Amino acid sequence: MKLLISLLLILPATCLAQYRITVILDKVPANTKDQLFIAGNFNEWHPADENTVLTKGNDGKYTRVFEDVQAGTYEFKFTMGSEESMEVGADGKDIANRVLALSSDTTVHYTVPRWKKAAIAYTENIPAWSNLLPLYYNSIARVRK
């Protein structure tokens, strides 16, 4: 009977347990801002939620510690503050949500290979390509002479 009463007293405490999560981004693309965010099912996918900001340390890594987080399963992605700057795969394509099943104090390490807006970065270089055209046409003109 004492065992049953003890279990009934302990069980609610474990269900309401609060944990600490340390999120570390070890590596990010070169075009990354100094402030990053986490958007997920815990903040209605808000891409610039000040409560989820990660900050850049002197070592170049981005870190955030979350205290008193309830156990559960969390889905999320990293962002530079907008839906247009969410993380994507190295090929520039959307990736599945990251998933964290929290049941104890946890430290997690991640890498972001690319940001969504970088997937169309080649269009930003059109002026640089247009500067090469006169060189190309000049070389053709020399060959025809």
Salt bridges, closest charged atoms under 4 A:
ASP26 OD1 - LYS61 NZ 3.37
ASP26 OD2 - HIS109 ND1 2.98
ASP34 OD1 - LYS56 NZ 3.85
GLU67 OE2 - ARG20 NH1 3.04
GLU87 OE1 - ARG98 NH2 2.69
ASP94 OD1 - LYS116 NZ 3.56
